[in-house]
Amino acid sequence: MANNCVITFDQNEYGTYFTGQLLTGKVILTLNKSKKFKGIKLQICGYAQCQWRERHGRKKPIYKSNLKRKHVYHGHEDYIASTTFLVGSEDGSVFSIESGTHTYSFACPIPVNCPSSFEGAYGHVRYMVKVTTIRPSTSNRTYSKGFTVLKMMDLNRETELLKSPAYNESMESFCFFTSQTVNLRVDLMQTGYVPGQMILVSSHIKNNTSTDVKKLMICLNLRATYVSDTPCMRTSSEKLCLVKKYCGTVPRHSERDYAEVIRVPATPPTCDHLSKVVRISYEVCVVAIMNHLMRNPKSVIPITIGNVPLITPSAPVAQPSIDDVPTTSACAMQRADGNDHSLLSEETEVEFEMPPPTYEEAMFMTTNIADDDANTVSEQAQFTPRYPVFDVDDVVIPSMGQTPPPNPPIKKKKRKKKTNPQMENIEKEKPPRESPVEI
């Protein structure tokens, strides 16, 4: 049995690639003594898969493949399926590998039309490298390492509507026989964003009822839609709250304006056409929270998340130097290898036109990608996809001056308690909650 098996990627610290790039790396096998093998198998796979169980109208995720159970819906689609033997074969003769460190190199092109990596409750789009050591008279042992694949999505090449402002209005009545209503209007400066960018959410609430609006909740939601093909076509959906923020109240028979800024965290780009199994979309949702006798007015505006930010005349993008391009770019790998990969798409060259992003983990997608085959012994392999995050934080507030409208707390009619003024400032500056919460 191997003492240690390490999978590394060449010139790529985080294992993040764009579609069309060449995946290269090494398998480093360390043995403490001479051992017998039949073969060492290398698999590079990329696929989309969804699976859940429905019973009594409720859907429940299944984390291990089990298609024999009743009411289980499953969908699968392959994008990369490469299998090769570094040494030996499955049914070959037994041979010995001496003690020490043995290094094997591998390379595999990533197809251009692969969807971006994603990990959800009912399914995933996953890319990984698996090494299986096949030994006589013992169980196979599998080592896995995931890598992130990103489909280049340049917001400047999408529809021009992404640069235009968008709004949505909603109204809820307090009673069917009266004209008491709560009107909520939400405005966005644009509908195209990238991770790291700030979204200015402007809200106008007109409360004509005899009850107060307790608070305003602003959310950035990710919606994942899963489509099964076995035993039949059926869909399941999941909503994740990536960012949640609250602002003040609206007293009865009054109206107020609020402007809040939320930051887009590390997350995959919008994908609604590349995969037939998993589709990803985003929305900004604003909810006016009322009492239990009245429905909460809600306004939803769909947005598009890409990985190349919009370029506007008011926010010019500086030209970075060659050395600033991250090692995950196709151009950096060309400079490192000195080769011209014909499989690289033209879209990857656009990374020279903007400051290089950082690559951050999407913490709400951490999962174990170890092989669940009962005939193999699999090493634990925790994987968290990484996505490019840009430093795009220049938010211009139109028609509101240089500062956003104040969001003062509503004074309650009761005696004020003596509090430390420093503690009050800390409470007012409470950061937004960016932890994923399923709602």
N, C-alpha and C positions, 0 to 999 in steps of 0.2 A: 504494500500500500504506500502511496506517495505521502511523504511527510508534508509537502507543501506544493501547491500549484497556484501560480499567480498569473493573471491575465492583465496585460498592460496595452495601452494605445500609444502609437507613435505620434510625437509632436502635438499631443492633445491631452492637456492636464485633466480636463473634466469629462472627456468622452462625449462631447457634444459635436454633432455633425449636421450640416445642411444636406438636403437631398441633392444628388449628383456628385457628391464628394466620394473619395476613395477611402474606405476604412482600412487602416493598416495597424498591426500590433504584433505582440509577441506573447507566447505561452512559455512561462519559465517553470520548469518542473525540477524539484529538488528531492533527492532520495538520500536517505541515511545509510543505505546499503544496497547491494545489487538485488534487483527484483525481476520477476518474470512477468511478461505482458503478452497479450495477443494483439493489442493495438491501442492507439490513442486517437480518439475521434474528435474532430473539431466541427461544431455546428454554429453557423451564423444565421439567425432567424429573425424575422420581423413579421408581425401579424397583428390583426385586430380580432378580439374575441369578446363575446358577451355571454353571460349565463346568469339566470335567475330562476327562482321557483315561485309559482303562483298557487296559492291555496286559500280557499274561501275569500277570494277577491283581494288578497294581500300578496304583495311581492316581497320576496326575501332573497338577498344575494347568496350565491354559493361560491365559496373560495377554492374548492377543489372540483375538478372535472368529474361529474357523475351523471351521465346521460341515462342511466338505467332507472333512476328515480322518476316517479310520476310527476306530471305537471312541471317538468323542467324544460326551459326554453334556452336554446343555444344558437350562437352565430359565430362564424369564423371566416377569416379572409387572410390569405398569405400575401406578403410583399417581398420577403427575402427568405429563401430556403436553400442554403448552401451547406453541404455536408462533404467533408474530406477527411482522410486519415493522415495525421502527421507522421505516424509510423505504423506499420503492420496493417491489419484488417480485422473485420469482425470474425471471420472464419479461418483466419490464417494460422500458421504454425506459431508455436510459443517461442519467444526470444527473450533475452535478458538485457536489461539496461543497467549499466554500472552506477554505483553511488556517485553523487555529485550533483552539479547543476547543469541542466540541459535546456537549451533555448530553441524554440521553434517559431518561425515568422509566419504571418498570414496576411492576406489582403482580400478585400471584397468591395466591389462598387455598390453604392447605395442608389437604387433607382430614383429617377427624378420625381415620379408621381406618388411617392410614399407620403402618407399623412404624418402629422407630428405626434410625438410620444404623448401618451396620456394614461393616467391611472385613475379609475373610478370605482364606485361600489359595485356596479353591475357589469363592468367590463373594462377593457383597456386596449391601448395601442402600444405594443411593447416590442423592443428590439434588444437582443442579447447575444452574447457569445458563450457557448457551452463547450466544455472540454470533458470528455468521458474517458476514463482509463478502464480498459477491458483486460481483466486478469483471469487466468484459469482457476477454476475451483473456488471462486469467491465472487461476491457481488460487485457490480460495476460501481464506480464512484464518479459523481458528476460535480463539476465546478462551474458556476455561472457568474457572469458579470454583464450588467446592463449598460447600454449607452443610449444617449438621447439623439433622436433624429428630428430635425426641424424643417418643415416646408417653408421656403422663403415666401413671405407674404408682404409685398411692398404696397403700403396703403396708397402711395401716389399713383400706382398702376390700376387701382380699383376704381369704382365709380366716383365721380366728382361729388356725389351727395355726401360722402364722408367728411368733406370740408365745410358743409353747410350746417347752420344751426338747426336744431330739432327741438320740438316741444310736444307735450301731451297734457291733456286736461281730463280730469275726472270729477264727478259730483256724486255725493251721497245725501239722501234725504233722512232727516231725523224721524219723520212720521209721514205716512202715506197721505194724510188728509191736511197737511200744512205745507207751507212753503219754506220751512226751515231746512237749509241745505249747507253743506260744506263743499266749497269749490277749491280744487287743488290743481295748480298748473306748475309744470316742471319744464325748465329750459336747459339745453346743453349747447355749448358753443360749436361743437362738432360731434361726429359720431364715430370717428376713427382714432384709435389710441394704440399705444404700445406699452408693455410693462415698464414701470418706472415713471410714467407720465401722470400728471395730475388732471383729474376731471373736476371741472367747476360745475356744481349742480346748483342751479338757482331755482328757488321754489317760492310761489306766491299762494298763500292760503287765505281764503275769505270765509270766515266762520259766521254764518247767519243763524246759528242755533242758540239754544239757551244753555248749552253745556260747553265746557272748555275742551280744546284739543290738548291732550296731555303732553304729547311730544311728537316730534317729526323724526321718522327713521329713514335713513338713506342707506341703500345696500347696492353693492356690485355683485351680481349673481352670475354664476356659470351654470348653464343648462346643458346637460349631456343626454342625448337620445340614443338608445340602443335598439337595434333591429335584429331579431332572431330569424333563422331560416330552418331550424329543426325544433320540434316536429312540424311547425308551420311558421309563417311570418307573423310576428307580433312585436310590438314596440313597448319599451319601458323608458321612463325618464327619471332624471335625477337633477336636483337643484342644490348647488353649493353656494353659500354666502361667503364670498372671498373677503369682503370688507363691509363693516357695519359701523355707522356713525349716527349719533343722535344730536338734535338741536332743540331749541326751546319750545315753549307752549304758545298757543293762540287763544286768548280769552274769548268768551262768548261775545257775539255781536261785534266782532272786530276783524281786522285783516292784517297780515304781516308778510314781510319778505325775508327770506333766509338765503344765504349763499354759503355753501360748504364745499370744501375741497377734499377729495379722496384720491388716494394713490393706487394705481394699478399694480398689484403684486406680480411676482414671477408666475406666469401661467402660459399655457400653449396658445397659439393663434387660433382664430376662428376657423372651423373646418366643417363645412356642411355638404361637401360633394366628393371628396377624395375617397372616403371610406363608406361602404354600404352598411357597416356594422356599428360604428361609433361616430356620432356627429356632435360638434361642440359649438355653442353660441353663447353670447353674453348679453346682459341687460342691466340697465340702471333702474332701480325700483325705489320709489319714494312713497312712504305710507304715513298718513296722518292717524295717529292712534287715539281713538275715542274711548268712551266708556262701553260697558257691555251691552247697552241697549241700542247701539248704533253701529252699523258697519263702518269699517275703516276705509276712507277714500284712498285709492292707490293709483299711482301713475307709473307706467312702465315704458321705457324707451330702449329699443334694441340698439346695441353698439357693436362695432367690429374691432377686434383686437388683432394687430399684426405684429411683425417684427422689424419693420422699417417705418419710421415715423413719417408723418405728413410734413412736407416742406412748404412753409408759407413765407411770403415776403416779409412778414413782421418778425419771423424767427429764423434767420438764416443759419445754415449749418456750416460749421468751419471744416476746412479740409485737414484731416489728420495726416501725420507722417506715416511712412511705410512701416516703421517700427512699432506704431501704435495699434496695428491691426491684430486682433487676438488670434491665438494659434488655432482656434476653431474655424477660422475662415478658410475658404478654398485657396485663396491667393497665398496665405501664409504657408499652407502645406506645399504649394507649388514651389515657393522659394526654398523651403527646407529640403525638399526632395530633388529639386532641380529638374523636374519632369513636367510635361504638359499633359494633364489628364484630359482626354477628349470627352469624358463623360461629364465634366463640369458644365453646369448650365450658365447662361449669360446672367441670370439673376443674381448669382453669388458675387459678381463683380461690383454690385451696387454698394457693398459694405465699405468700399473706399470713399464713398461720398458722405460719410457721417462719422462722428466720433465713435470709437469702439465701445460697445456695451460691456457690462460685466455679466457674468453668468451665475445666476442665483438658483438655489434649490427651491422647488415648489413643495414646501413642507407638508402640505395636505395630501401629497401623492406618494409618500413613503410606503413601500411594500416589500414583501419578501418574494423574490423571483426564483427561488430554488426549485428544482425539478420535483414534481410530485409523483413521479413514477414509482410504483411499489417495488419494482425490480432493481432499483438503484439506490445507492446511499448518496444523498445530496448534502453538500455543505450549505449552511445558511448564507444567503446573499441578499442583504438589504440594498435597495436601490431607490434613489430619489431623482427624478428627471430635473435637469437644469435648463433654464430658459434665459435668453438675453434680456437684460434690464437696462434701459437707457436713462441718462440723466437729463430728462426733459421736464423741467419744473417751472418754466416761465408761463404763468397763467395771467392773461389779460382779462380784466373784468369790464365789458363794454357798458357804456351808459350808466356807470355806477361810481365814477371817480376812480381814484387810485387805490382805494381800500374797499373791501367787501362790506355790505351793509351789516351793522352790528346785530348780534344775536344775544340781546341782554336777557338774563333770567327774569321771570315774572315775580314781582314782590308779593309775598303772601301776607295776608292780614293777620299777623300774629307777632308776638314780641320776638325780637331778634336775640339770639343767644350770642354770648361773647365767644368769639372764635379767633384763633390765630390768623392774622392776615396772610401769612406765608402759606398756611394750609389751604386757604381759599384760592390762592393763585394756582396751587398744584392741582386742585380739583377742576378748575376752569380749563387747565391745559392738559386734560386727560387725553392721551393719544387714542386714535381710532383702533378699534379691535379688528385685527386682520387675520385672526385665527379662523379656520374654516368651520362653519356651523351649518349643519343641514337643517333647512327650514321648509 
